[in-house]
Structure formats: structure tokens, C-alpha cells
Amino acid sequence: MSVAIMRVLRAELGIDLMNARTVLRRVVDGDYSGTLPEMEHLARALRKSGIRAAATRP
């Protein structure tokens, strides 16, 4: 599943593989943040790829 998440992160955020690994860790740890619309956009992209995701407020 990590590969699928990184694929979405790379496509949506326009980042390279090394940065995608870093962002993956932050996402999985619940430490990745942004505006609610940004996080909802990312969560939708993940769900579209079959990955359970939700944007939440801290």
C-alpha cells in the first residue's frame, strides 16, 4: 500500500521519490498538514486510488 500512496503523493504534490517517502511517513504518522481544502483534495485523490483517507482538523 505504501507504493500506491507514494504514487498519489508524487502525482498530486509534484515531488520526487525521495520526498514522497518523507511525506509518506508524515502522512501515516498523522503529522502532515495543510489547509482543509488541500488536505481534502489529497484525501480524495487517495480514496480515488482505493486508499482509505480522511481530512481532519487537528
N, C-alpha and C positions, 0 to 999 in steps of 0.2 A: 504494500500500500504506500510506503514511503516514496517509491519511484513515481507513482501516479500523482501524489501530492506535489512532489518537486516539479513534475511536468506542468501542472497547472500554475504553480508559483512562477516558473520561468516564463510561461506564456503571458500570464496576467501582469506580472511585475517587470518583465523585460530584463531579468537578471541572468547571470551566468550560473553554471552548475555549482561552483564553489559557494556563491552567495545563496543559492537555493538550499543548500544543505544547512547553512546557518539559519536561514529563515524557517526552514522546516522544524528545526529544534525549538525555535522560539514559538512557532505556532502550536506544536504539540505540547509544549510546557505551559501554554496559555500566556506567554509573555510578549506576543506580537500584538501591536495596537496601531490604531489609526482612527480616522473619523468613522462614525457609524455607517455612513454610505459607502466608504471604502471597504470596510470590513464586510458589509452585506454583499457588495459586488464580488469580493473574493469568496465568500461563503457560497454564493450562488454558483460561481464557476466550479468550485469543488463539488457541490451537490450534483451539478450537471455531469460531472465525471464519475458519479457514483460514490462519492466520498461524503460521509455524514459530516456536516459542518453547520455551525450556527454563529451568527454575530451577536455578541452580548456586550452589555455595558459593564465596566469594572465595578 
